[in-house]
Amino acid sequence: MREFLVKLTSIAPEGTESIEVDRRRAGEAARAEELAAAGHLVRPWRPMGELCSIGLWCAPDEAELYEKVLVRRLCGRG
């Protein structure tokens, strides 16, 4: 497995209700826990006051990181 340092930025469209933003963030947090338990997400960080997350991820290669981990993380699949 290789390690990848990835920065993800989530921006809600203007006019999105805060309850929807909170719901999506909670979903991302739950999915991050699943990915950590599976050994894909080694260490997450969310810098205070920032709209981004930084994570140390493990995958066999960049294609697998994108397809199997990041796409599923963002889309809530898998």
VOGU-3710 file (C-alpha; in Angstrom, 3 decimals, decimal comma):
1> mreflvklts> 0,000/0,000/0,000  1,111/3,540/-0,710  0,338/6,620/1,369  -1,211/9,773/-0,092  -1,644/13,179/1,536  -4,902/14,603/0,178  -6,602/17,958/0,712  -10,357/18,036/0,096  -12,374/21,235/0,085  -16,144/21,175/0,477
11> iapegtesie> -18,078/24,244/-0,563  -21,840/24,386/-0,246  -23,659/26,309/-2,972  -24,839/29,738/-1,925  -28,250/29,551/-0,325  -27,759/26,050/1,108  -29,447/25,841/4,503  -27,121/25,271/7,440  -29,075/22,173/8,462  -28,203/20,591/5,092
21> vdrrrageaa> -24,533/21,508/5,499  -24,546/19,948/8,982  -26,260/16,811/7,653  -23,673/16,354/4,927  -20,775/16,975/7,290  -22,164/14,364/9,675  -22,413/11,920/6,770  -18,826/12,634/5,757  -17,667/12,092/9,341  -19,468/8,739/9,527
31> raeelaaagh> -17,990/7,653/6,200  -14,519/8,746/7,339  -14,874/6,486/10,377  -15,771/3,555/8,099  -12,779/4,248/5,851  -10,480/4,523/8,869  -11,754/1,184/10,201  -11,037/-0,368/6,796  -7,471/1,020/6,852  -7,908/3,514/4,012
41> lvrpwrpmge> -7,928/6,725/6,063  -4,909/6,741/8,348  -5,099/10,262/9,780  -7,667/13,015/9,143  -7,254/16,702/10,010  -9,743/19,568/9,769  -7,888/22,851/10,283  -9,864/25,236/12,489  -11,753/27,855/10,521  -11,058/26,171/7,184
51> lcsiglwcap> -13,440/24,600/4,665  -11,006/21,817/3,896  -10,027/18,466/5,293  -6,562/16,981/5,002  -6,065/13,262/5,211  -3,363/10,646/5,041  -4,865/7,873/2,906  -3,643/4,376/1,982  -4,281/2,697/-1,360  -2,344/0,449/-3,758
61> deaelyekvl> -2,058/3,272/-6,320  -3,476/6,663/-7,258  -6,227/5,213/-9,465  -7,506/3,025/-6,624  -7,300/5,962/-4,215  -9,490/8,036/-6,492  -11,969/5,386/-7,577  -12,396/3,204/-4,526  -11,800/5,678/-1,708  -12,320/9,313/-2,684
71> vrrlcgrg> -15,241/8,891/-5,084  -17,039/6,662/-2,596  -16,236/9,091/0,204  -17,627/12,059/-1,660  -20,617/10,250/-3,096  -21,357/8,123/-0,041  -21,177/4,914/-2,046  -19,648/1,642/-1,084
//
